[in-house]
């Protein structure tokens, strides 16, 4: 289940973090809570978030229907280097939750 959040305007007071990009140059990451959007096509779930939030980690949690949300979050490999991820939909999974973590 993806919980929508309200988008906040970027202002001069918007918190940011400095990291190095793939070429070793300083890069800026927005640290405000992003909006995680989704689309479904041909058995795949595509999750995306604003490009200025590249560097955030997408995490996933899969549980049985009776359990619901727990604490067993797992990092999605490669998600810190992009702002969009496509994942296969596995219908045998009971519940699958996603979140972005900075």
VENTALIN-V138715 format. One record per residue. N is the residue number from 1. RES is the residue in one small letter. OMEGA is omega in whole degrees, 0 to 359 (NA if undefined). Layout:
<<N:RES:OMEGA> <N:RES:OMEGA>>
//
This chain:
<<1:x:179> <2:x:180> <3:x:179> <4:x:175> <5:x:179> <6:x:176> <7:x:177> <8:x:178> <9:x:176> <10:x:180> <11:x:178> <12:x:181> <13:x:181> <14:x:180> <15:x:177> <16:x:176> <17:x:180> <18:x:173> <19:x:176> <20:x:177> <21:x:184> <22:x:179> <23:x:178> <24:x:179> <25:x:176> <26:x:179> <27:x:181> <28:x:178> <29:x:175> <30:x:181> <31:x:172> <32:x:179> <33:x:181> <34:x:173> <35:x:178> <36:x:181> <37:x:183> <38:x:171> <39:x:181> <40:x:178> <41:x:174> <42:x:176> <43:x:178> <44:x:174> <45:x:176> <46:x:177> <47:x:178> <48:x:181> <49:x:185> <50:x:182> <51:x:180> <52:x:174> <53:x:173> <54:x:187> <55:x:174> <56:x:180> <57:x:172> <58:x:178> <59:x:182> <60:x:177> <61:x:180> <62:x:182> <63:x:174> <64:x:180> <65:x:183> <66:x:185> <67:x:184> <68:x:184> <69:x:180> <70:x:182> <71:x:186> <72:x:180> <73:x:179> <74:x:178> <75:x:174> <76:x:184> <77:x:176> <78:x:186> <79:x:179> <80:x:183> <81:x:182> <82:x:172> <83:x:175> <84:x:181> <85:x:174> <86:x:184> <87:x:177> <88:x:175> <89:x:180> <90:x:186> <91:x:178> <92:x:179> <93:x:179> <94:x:177> <95:x:178> <96:x:181> <97:x:177> <98:x:173> <99:x:172> <100:x:182> <101:x:176> <102:x:NA>>
//
